Amino acid sequence: MTAAREVPRLMQEFTRGSLTEYTPCRFTDGEDLAWALGVVYADFLRILRFTTATRAAPGFSSR
């Protein structure tokens, strides 16, 4: 599967997974907040690594 085809699936997993679990952010403990930020950021990075390849793909639209 090409990188461009991975993005929609990864975005769906991100939205249904960590983003839903950790937002809205209402943590009062700094450690809990740091953990949530780390999890969401790591999941986001899984998607971000494909953006350069996606932009280079023929027919890519940024809209």
C-alpha positions in Angstrom: 0.0 0.0 0.0 1.4 3.4 -0.9 2.0 6.1 1.6 -0.9 8.3 0.3 -3.3 5.5 0.7 -2.3 5.1 4.4 -3.3 8.6 5.5 -7.1 8.2 5.5 -6.9 5.0 7.5 -4.4 6.4 10.0 -6.5 9.6 10.4 -9.5 7.5 11.2 -7.6 5.5 13.7 -6.2 8.7 15.3 -9.7 10.3 15.5 -11.3 7.2 17.0 -8.4 6.3 19.2 -6.2 8.6 21.2 -7.8 11.8 20.1 -11.2 10.7 21.3 -9.8 9.2 24.5 -7.7 12.2 25.5 -9.8 15.1 24.4 -11.2 17.4 25.7 -8.2 17.7 27.9 -9.3 18.1 31.5 -6.4 16.7 33.4 -5.5 18.2 36.7 -2.4 16.1 37.3 0.7 17.1 35.4 1.8 13.4 34.8 -1.6 12.5 33.4 -1.4 15.5 31.1 2.1 14.6 29.9 1.1 11.1 29.3 -1.9 12.1 27.2 0.1 14.6 25.2 2.7 12.0 24.5 0.2 9.4 23.3 -1.6 11.9 21.0 1.7 13.3 19.7 3.1 9.9 18.9 0.0 8.8 17.1 0.0 12.1 15.1 3.6 11.5 14.1 2.6 8.2 12.6 0.4 10.2 10.2 2.8 13.1 9.7 5.6 10.9 8.3 3.4 10.3 5.3 2.6 13.9 4.5 5.8 14.6 2.5 5.2 11.4 0.4 1.6 12.3 0.0 2.3 15.8 -1.3 4.7 14.4 -3.8 2.1 12.0 -5.1 0.5 12.8 -8.5 -3.0 14.3 -8.1 -2.5 15.4 -4.5 -4.8 18.2 -3.6 -4.3 20.3 -0.4 -8.0 21.2 -0.3 
